[in-house]
Amino acid sequence: MPTIKEIAEATGRGKSTVMRAVKELGLRESGHANPDGARGALIIDAEGASMLADFLTKNVEAKQAAGEGETESSNQPHIDVEAIVSVYRERIDDLKAQIDNLNAQLAIKDNQIKELTCALDNAQDAAKEAQTETRRAHDQVVLMASAGVWERLTGFKGLLGPGSDMDSQ
C-alpha cells in the first residue's frame, strides 16, 4: 500500500496537495488512510489510492483545459500515467482476490447447506416414524381401554396381537 509521498511522486504533485486531497475526499474518516509505523506515515489502501489518483488527475486535466490558450510552463507537474495505471491494476488485483475468496466461502457454505439439508431430512424421517409408532401405541391403549369385561377376564386375548406376554399365560 502506497504512502502519501509515493502517491505524490507518482502523480507529480506535492505532498501537501495530496494531503489536501485526502482531506477533501475524507479518506481518513472512511478508513482508506491510516497512520502506520513509529513516525505515523499515512498509508493509503488500494481503493483510497485509486480515488486519490482519479481526483488528482482530474484536477490537473481541468487546470490544463482552463489554460489551453496559454503557453505550457515548465513548472506544471508531469503526470506518471504508468503509476496511475499501476494503482488501478493493484485495485483490480485486490478485487479479484476478494472475489476468489468469496467464491471459496460460497462453496463451503453450499456444502454446509447440503449437509444440513441431509441431516434435516433424516430428522424428519425419524420424527415421522416416531409419530407413526406413537399413533399405533395410542390406538392399542384405546382398544384395551374399551375392552369389555370378558376380554379383561381372559387377559385381552386377541387384542394384544401375536407374541405378547398375555398370550403365553
Short mmCIF file of the C-alpha atoms (twelve columns), coordinates in Angstrom:
data_MODEL
# 
_entry.id   MODEL 
# 
loop_
_atom_site.group_PDB 
_atom_site.id 
_atom_site.type_symbol 
_atom_site.label_atom_id 
_atom_site.label_alt_id 
_atom_site.label_comp_id 
_atom_site.label_asym_id 
_atom_site.label_seq_id 
_atom_site.Cartn_x 
_atom_site.Cartn_y 
_atom_site.Cartn_z 
_atom_site.pdbx_PDB_model_num 
ATOM 1   C CA . MET A 1   0.000   0.000   0.000   1 
ATOM 2   C CA . PRO A 2   1.418   3.369   -1.004  1 
ATOM 3   C CA . THR A 3   2.221   6.281   1.249   1 
ATOM 4   C CA . ILE A 4   1.397   9.944   0.662   1 
ATOM 5   C CA . LYS A 5   4.954   10.525  -0.568  1 
ATOM 6   C CA . GLU A 6   4.741   7.681   -3.114  1 
ATOM 7   C CA . ILE A 7   1.405   8.930   -4.440  1 
ATOM 8   C CA . ALA A 8   2.777   12.474  -4.676  1 
ATOM 9   C CA . GLU A 9   5.758   11.217  -6.685  1 
ATOM 10  C CA . ALA A 10  3.587   9.039   -8.908  1 
ATOM 11  C CA . THR A 11  1.137   11.808  -9.742  1 
ATOM 12  C CA . GLY A 12  3.729   14.564  -9.952  1 
ATOM 13  C CA . ARG A 13  2.045   16.567  -7.195  1 
ATOM 14  C CA . GLY A 14  3.359   17.818  -3.888  1 
ATOM 15  C CA . LYS A 15  2.784   16.032  -0.591  1 
ATOM 16  C CA . SER A 16  0.704   18.954  0.687   1 
ATOM 17  C CA . THR A 17  -1.524  18.750  -2.403  1 
ATOM 18  C CA . VAL A 18  -2.026  15.018  -1.836  1 
ATOM 19  C CA . MET A 19  -2.761  15.616  1.868   1 
ATOM 20  C CA . ARG A 20  -5.321  18.256  0.899   1 
ATOM 21  C CA . ALA A 21  -6.924  15.764  -1.480  1 
ATOM 22  C CA . VAL A 22  -7.014  13.150  1.308   1 
ATOM 23  C CA . LYS A 23  -8.900  15.666  3.459   1 
ATOM 24  C CA . GLU A 24  -11.277 16.656  0.647   1 
ATOM 25  C CA . LEU A 25  -12.086 13.044  -0.155  1 
ATOM 26  C CA . GLY A 26  -12.461 12.117  3.533   1 
ATOM 27  C CA . LEU A 27  -10.163 9.109   3.225   1 
ATOM 28  C CA . ARG A 28  -9.202  9.091   6.915   1 
ATOM 29  C CA . GLU A 29  -12.819 9.075   8.047   1 
ATOM 30  C CA . SER A 30  -13.740 6.299   5.627   1 
ATOM 31  C CA . GLY A 31  -10.788 4.141   6.757   1 
ATOM 32  C CA . HIS A 32  -8.837  4.258   3.482   1 
ATOM 33  C CA . ALA A 33  -5.928  6.225   5.019   1 
ATOM 34  C CA . ASN A 34  -4.348  5.085   8.268   1 
ATOM 35  C CA . PRO A 35  -1.155  6.081   10.081  1 
ATOM 36  C CA . ASP A 36  1.440   3.320   10.215  1 
ATOM 37  C CA . GLY A 37  4.808   2.812   11.859  1 
ATOM 38  C CA . ALA A 38  6.651   4.767   14.525  1 
ATOM 39  C CA . ARG A 39  6.662   8.007   12.534  1 
ATOM 40  C CA . GLY A 40  2.996   7.693   11.595  1 
ATOM 41  C CA . ALA A 41  3.383   7.725   7.821   1 
ATOM 42  C CA . LEU A 42  -0.080  7.805   6.278   1 
ATOM 43  C CA . ILE A 43  -0.701  4.550   4.390   1 
ATOM 44  C CA . ILE A 44  -3.402  4.547   1.725   1 
ATOM 45  C CA . ASP A 45  -5.166  1.314   0.764   1 
ATOM 46  C CA . ALA A 46  -5.701  0.359   -2.884  1 
ATOM 47  C CA . GLU A 47  -9.212  1.826   -3.108  1 
ATOM 48  C CA . GLY A 48  -8.117  5.083   -1.478  1 
ATOM 49  C CA . ALA A 49  -5.094  5.313   -3.793  1 
ATOM 50  C CA . SER A 50  -7.390  4.794   -6.749  1 
ATOM 51  C CA . MET A 51  -9.696  7.580   -5.592  1 
ATOM 52  C CA . LEU A 52  -6.721  9.894   -4.964  1 
ATOM 53  C CA . ALA A 53  -5.169  9.228   -8.365  1 
ATOM 54  C CA . ASP A 54  -8.502  9.835   -10.043 1 
ATOM 55  C CA . PHE A 55  -9.075  13.040  -8.066  1 
ATOM 56  C CA . LEU A 56  -5.586  14.419  -8.661  1 
ATOM 57  C CA . THR A 57  -5.536  13.648  -12.378 1 
ATOM 58  C CA . LYS A 58  -8.973  15.186  -12.910 1 
ATOM 59  C CA . ASN A 59  -7.784  18.381  -11.200 1 
ATOM 60  C CA . VAL A 60  -4.730  18.528  -13.481 1 
ATOM 61  C CA . GLU A 61  -6.876  17.897  -16.566 1 
ATOM 62  C CA . ALA A 62  -9.295  20.644  -15.509 1 
ATOM 63  C CA . LYS A 63  -6.431  23.112  -14.999 1 
ATOM 64  C CA . GLN A 64  -4.913  22.196  -18.360 1 
ATOM 65  C CA . ALA A 65  -8.271  22.645  -20.091 1 
ATOM 66  C CA . ALA A 66  -8.692  26.065  -18.449 1 
ATOM 67  C CA . GLY A 67  -5.214  27.170  -19.521 1 
ATOM 68  C CA . GLU A 68  -5.279  25.764  -23.078 1 
ATOM 69  C CA . GLY A 69  -4.774  29.196  -24.620 1 
ATOM 70  C CA . GLU A 70  -1.696  29.860  -22.505 1 
ATOM 71  C CA . THR A 71  1.720   28.500  -23.271 1 
ATOM 72  C CA . GLU A 72  2.818   25.490  -21.245 1 
ATOM 73  C CA . SER A 73  5.056   26.462  -18.385 1 
ATOM 74  C CA . SER A 74  7.861   24.265  -17.150 1 
ATOM 75  C CA . ASN A 75  6.560   24.262  -13.572 1 
ATOM 76  C CA . GLN A 76  3.444   22.205  -14.406 1 
ATOM 77  C CA . PRO A 77  3.736   18.745  -12.897 1 
ATOM 78  C CA . HIS A 78  4.427   15.734  -15.051 1 
ATOM 79  C CA . ILE A 79  1.811   13.023  -14.641 1 
ATOM 80  C CA . ASP A 80  3.187   9.498   -14.431 1 
ATOM 81  C CA . VAL A 81  0.463   7.559   -16.239 1 
ATOM 82  C CA . GLU A 82  2.122   4.220   -15.542 1 
ATOM 83  C CA . ALA A 83  2.000   4.883   -11.808 1 
ATOM 84  C CA . ILE A 84  -1.686  5.716   -12.019 1 
ATOM 85  C CA . VAL A 85  -2.349  2.613   -14.120 1 
ATOM 86  C CA . SER A 86  -0.415  0.512   -11.612 1 
ATOM 87  C CA . VAL A 87  -2.648  1.826   -8.819  1 
ATOM 88  C CA . TYR A 88  -5.719  0.755   -10.782 1 
ATOM 89  C CA . ARG A 89  -4.149  -2.619  -11.583 1 
ATOM 90  C CA . GLU A 90  -3.392  -3.140  -7.902  1 
ATOM 91  C CA . ARG A 91  -7.006  -2.348  -7.059  1 
ATOM 92  C CA . ILE A 92  -8.241  -4.766  -9.733  1 
ATOM 93  C CA . ASP A 93  -5.959  -7.492  -8.369  1 
ATOM 94  C CA . ASP A 94  -7.277  -6.847  -4.854  1 
ATOM 95  C CA . LEU A 95  -10.851 -7.113  -6.091  1 
ATOM 96  C CA . LYS A 96  -10.076 -10.333 -7.972  1 
ATOM 97  C CA . ALA A 97  -8.577  -11.801 -4.802  1 
ATOM 98  C CA . GLN A 98  -11.685 -10.774 -2.863  1 
ATOM 99  C CA . ILE A 99  -13.916 -12.392 -5.488  1 
ATOM 100 C CA . ASP A 100 -11.900 -15.631 -5.328  1 
ATOM 101 C CA . ASN A 101 -12.104 -15.584 -1.537  1 
ATOM 102 C CA . LEU A 102 -15.868 -15.009 -1.614  1 
ATOM 103 C CA . ASN A 103 -16.348 -17.794 -4.179  1 
ATOM 104 C CA . ALA A 104 -14.410 -20.175 -1.925  1 
ATOM 105 C CA . GLN A 105 -16.586 -19.149 1.027   1 
ATOM 106 C CA . LEU A 106 -19.720 -19.722 -1.067  1 
ATOM 107 C CA . ALA A 107 -18.540 -23.230 -1.968  1 
ATOM 108 C CA . ILE A 108 -18.016 -24.004 1.723   1 
ATOM 109 C CA . LYS A 109 -21.466 -22.640 2.575   1 
ATOM 110 C CA . ASP A 110 -23.045 -24.682 -0.236  1 
ATOM 111 C CA . ASN A 111 -21.503 -27.854 1.233   1 
ATOM 112 C CA . GLN A 112 -22.729 -26.912 4.702   1 
ATOM 113 C CA . ILE A 113 -26.236 -26.324 3.365   1 
ATOM 114 C CA . LYS A 114 -26.164 -29.696 1.615   1 
ATOM 115 C CA . GLU A 115 -25.076 -31.451 4.831   1 
ATOM 116 C CA . LEU A 116 -27.694 -29.643 6.912   1 
ATOM 117 C CA . THR A 117 -30.412 -30.477 4.393   1 
ATOM 118 C CA . CYS A 118 -29.473 -34.155 4.598   1 
ATOM 119 C CA . ALA A 119 -29.498 -34.028 8.421   1 
ATOM 120 C CA . LEU A 120 -32.892 -32.290 8.362   1 
ATOM 121 C CA . ASP A 121 -34.326 -34.942 6.032   1 
ATOM 122 C CA . ASN A 122 -33.080 -37.686 8.369   1 
ATOM 123 C CA . ALA A 123 -34.577 -35.919 11.389  1 
ATOM 124 C CA . GLN A 124 -37.920 -35.511 9.613   1 
ATOM 125 C CA . ASP A 125 -37.972 -39.205 8.678   1 
ATOM 126 C CA . ALA A 126 -37.201 -40.187 12.275  1 
ATOM 127 C CA . ALA A 127 -39.954 -37.868 13.535  1 
ATOM 128 C CA . LYS A 128 -42.478 -39.427 11.107  1 
ATOM 129 C CA . GLU A 129 -41.523 -42.922 12.266  1 
ATOM 130 C CA . ALA A 130 -41.857 -41.895 15.918  1 
ATOM 131 C CA . GLN A 131 -45.236 -40.303 15.203  1 
ATOM 132 C CA . THR A 132 -46.484 -43.471 13.458  1 
ATOM 133 C CA . GLU A 133 -45.281 -45.660 16.340  1 
ATOM 134 C CA . THR A 134 -46.907 -43.330 18.873  1 
ATOM 135 C CA . ARG A 135 -50.170 -43.449 16.934  1 
ATOM 136 C CA . ARG A 136 -50.102 -47.287 16.891  1 
ATOM 137 C CA . ALA A 137 -49.407 -47.428 20.634  1 
ATOM 138 C CA . HIS A 138 -52.187 -44.926 21.317  1 
ATOM 139 C CA . ASP A 139 -54.672 -46.915 19.224  1 
ATOM 140 C CA . GLN A 140 -53.775 -50.096 21.110  1 
ATOM 141 C CA . VAL A 141 -54.219 -48.379 24.502  1 
ATOM 142 C CA . VAL A 142 -57.623 -47.042 23.396  1 
ATOM 143 C CA . LEU A 143 -58.628 -50.520 22.202  1 
ATOM 144 C CA . MET A 144 -57.617 -52.067 25.540  1 
ATOM 145 C CA . ALA A 145 -59.428 -49.371 27.469  1 
ATOM 146 C CA . SER A 146 -62.609 -50.062 25.525  1 
ATOM 147 C CA . ALA A 147 -62.438 -53.827 26.092  1 
ATOM 148 C CA . GLY A 148 -65.389 -55.449 27.757  1 
ATOM 149 C CA . VAL A 149 -65.463 -57.498 30.950  1 
ATOM 150 C CA . TRP A 150 -64.952 -60.815 29.121  1 
ATOM 151 C CA . GLU A 151 -61.771 -59.576 27.349  1 
ATOM 152 C CA . ARG A 152 -60.424 -58.295 30.637  1 
ATOM 153 C CA . LEU A 153 -61.108 -61.616 32.375  1 
ATOM 154 C CA . THR A 154 -59.428 -63.651 29.615  1 
ATOM 155 C CA . GLY A 155 -56.353 -61.454 29.543  1 
ATOM 156 C CA . PHE A 156 -57.061 -59.435 26.440  1 
ATOM 157 C CA . LYS A 157 -56.566 -62.425 24.129  1 
ATOM 158 C CA . GLY A 158 -56.527 -61.262 20.551  1 
ATOM 159 C CA . LEU A 159 -56.234 -57.624 21.498  1 
ATOM 160 C CA . LEU A 160 -52.516 -57.596 22.104  1 
ATOM 161 C CA . GLY A 161 -51.534 -59.386 18.940  1 
ATOM 162 C CA . PRO A 162 -49.220 -62.381 18.464  1 
ATOM 163 C CA . GLY A 163 -46.163 -62.821 20.653  1 
ATOM 164 C CA . SER A 164 -47.373 -60.717 23.577  1 
ATOM 165 C CA . ASP A 165 -46.801 -61.615 27.218  1 
ATOM 166 C CA . MET A 166 -50.507 -62.090 27.826  1 
ATOM 167 C CA . ASP A 167 -50.800 -64.864 25.166  1 
ATOM 168 C CA . SER A 168 -48.247 -67.044 26.910  1 
ATOM 169 C CA . GLN A 169 -50.319 -67.265 30.127  1 
# 
